[in-house]
Amino acid sequence: MKNLKILSSVALVLIVIVAGNILKTHLQARLAFENIDNTDDSFDGDTDENSSNPQLYSAAVSQAIKAPRVKYQVSNATSQFIIFSFDGSKSVEMLNETLDFEQRMDERGKPLRFTYFINAAYFLTKDTAKIYRAPGQEAGASKINFSSTTADIALRVKTFNTALAKGNEIGSHTAGHFDGTNWSYDDWKQEFSSFANLMYKVQENNPSEKITAPTFLDSIKGFRAPFLAVNNNLYKVLSDSHFTYDTSGIGPMDVWPYKDDSGLWRIPLGTIFLGPNRSPVVAMDYNLFSHQTNAKDTVKKGTALWNTYFDEVFTAYTEYFNTNYQGNRAPIVIGEHFSKWNQGVYWEALKTFADSVCGRPQVKCVTYKDLIDYLNSTGVPPVIK
């Protein structure tokens, strides 16, 4: 009994240390976010994903790693879905780079497709910014700034149309990337209305440039909240607005999605274990960036430290894959951004990981929409009691 008490005390101390480290890391990341110059056009502006309430984020990660493991009835014939997505949408150059990588993967017989969660603020310029008003904000305010030029907007629309035509998916990441944790139903409704208004009226709002109609708009059925900041009012608006899924949650790496009472699929980002200390981190590049360098661009490609961080991320992603592929076959859900933090180490690690797993038997590197189609037709595997 004495030994049991000692072990329990040690376990409690370890949990406190883990939670404290998570909180410290994301407090630092939040401060870094607030001090970023979002007027720099080379910076995509969207710097998820830790909630502006780091305590809530820390609690979510801690809950994910402590959640009881669930076993599902699967077999070698069960599909292993891998979902790669991007938040933000400012850098058309980066968008093209993802499409080029996708094409190279197709040519190697390792097909994959991406989901892009876009911000409508990038379809206005500073000159037209006051068309947009976020809940509780002055007209023309945005957490992520606006597009550089109307020509840039026209190119962005054209390239996302191309992305859709190639089998990729476009989702919503709101308009101005504000934290909606405390928003009312009407606040969320206002933000979604602003998103639709800015996107459907992109030509009217930018008359100086000929802009192709954004053919991808009617296909938008998925959502990820800025800062992963959600509340019950959001889910009510998503349901009333006929969205089919939300991917703002944080979950264990081996959990299948579930459908809530309103019929909305909840698809959480996975929690992975990073580095020699196996620190729990959400499977998203900004969280890795936050953990490794306190969200500061300090690592140079070609250095030993860059290689170490690359190996840590690739190893964590590979463990995520092996755990699910050899176990529950739960979807692997990884997020990225259009900003190449630490000289692209997270993008390079993701590409190497994708190349190592896409194309394996039963592995499907597809969009959220493809996963939703499967879930609606086949369902989640039965839970083993």
Secondary structure, DSSP 8 states (H G I E B T S, - for coil): -HHHHHHHHHHHHHHHHHHHHHHHHHHHHHHHHHTS-TT-TTS------S-SSHHHHHHHHHHHHHS----B---TTS-EEEEEEEE----HHHHHHHHHHHHHHHHTT--B--EEEE-GGGGSBGGGGGG---TTS-TT--TT--BS-HHHHHHHHHHHHHHHHTT-EEEE--SS----TT--HHHHHHHHHHHHHHHHTHHHH-TTS-----TTGGG--EE--GGG---HHHHHHHHHTT--EE---EE-TT---EE-TTS-EE--EEEEEETTTTEEEESBHHHHHHHHHTT-----TTSHHHHHHHHHHHHHHHHHHHHHHTTT---EEEEEESS-HHHHHHHHHHHHHHHHHTTSTTEEEE-HHHHHHHHHHH-S--B--
